[in-house]
Amino acid sequence: MKKKLSIVVFFATLFFISSISLSLACDFCLLSQGISPLETISGAGGIRINQRYTMLNSVYKGTKDVTPAVKPKEEYWTTEVTGFYSIAEDLMLLAIVPLKKNTLDGHLHVHSDGDIEVHTDMKGDVSGLGDIALVGRYTFLKKHTIDTTTAIAGLFGVKLPTGKTDGKTSDGAEFLDAHLQLGTGATDFLFGLSLNHSIQRLSLSANILDAIHTEGKTGDKTYQFGNIINYDVTGKYRIHPGELAPERNQWFLALGINGELRDKEKEGGVTVDNSGGHTIYLTPGVQVVAAPHWVVEALYYYSIYHDLYGTQTGENYKVSAGVTYLF
């Protein structure tokens, strides 16, 4: 029974690692959701390396796609290194270090009358360390039977303003938009809740993660990102082997719905009308567990719904892949 309980604890822990570091729902706030790892793996800690890519190449006014013939383009590459260690049976600490490269190739400008144009001569890129996050995760409910595993856990974290916020356009004429900077320039707080229930070859997970943003400085102005809620519901099916065997390699397919709700932002204390909104993604994924130390997984986030405030660029898709080594 003690061994089974330790399996549940570590399963819930890894589940939270996925929910933090697998794939961003917004690349400027260090939030993400993902596939829940395998409940049959035990250990005291580990390290994860994750690579993700996000591309924005469309323009939305509310729910309407108003992308012009000449498109703006933003790309976000992030390599995350996550270390995690269990300091008690139900408590784990995580440190997440992102290395980023953000690129702008054409800036969307919205005029006061609502007309839009793309400044194709506005380009730029930044690369380097992003905002480091420190997170604690506590499992407050765990139940294991012969056929089922259930775990519920809570999370609290802080994101530190370690990323630079002074990146400029290629010609050096002006600062890049706050979303394109390596960091947010602020100390922000993360709160989360996660549930996972598995029975035989099927499992269902649900996450909700809230980011409370404080005011920082990007470029030569103060900037405050809106509070953000990320959520997801994901089903996972073990396609091999048919019977659970922790010592054997295992393959999983996953399909989920992920969403992001963002409040409007403030620049210089003034609300940015063309910011915030709701985006939903359909998210297929695959996971391979090479017992007893390795977990490899990949996700594709395809945006299926945008309801953005004002007129904004919106995500077309996201891709994420990660490798975890368990001690």
Secondary structure, 3 states (H helix, E strand, C coil): CHHHHHHHHHHHHHHHHHHHHCCEEECCCCEECCCCCCCCCCCCEEEEEEEEEEEEEEEEEECEECCCCCCCCEEEEEEEEEEEEEEECCEEEEEEEEEEEEEEEEEEEECCCCCEEEEEEEEEEEEEECCCEEEEEEEEEEEECCCEEEEEEEEEEEECCCCCCCCECCCCCCECCHHHCCCCCCCEEEEEEEEEEEECCEEEEEEEEEEECCCEEECCEEEECCCEEEEEEEEEEEEECCCCCCCCCEEEEEEEEEEEEECCEEECCEEECCCCEEEEEEEEEEEEEECCCEEEEEEEEEEEEEEEEEEEEEEEEEEEEEEEEEC
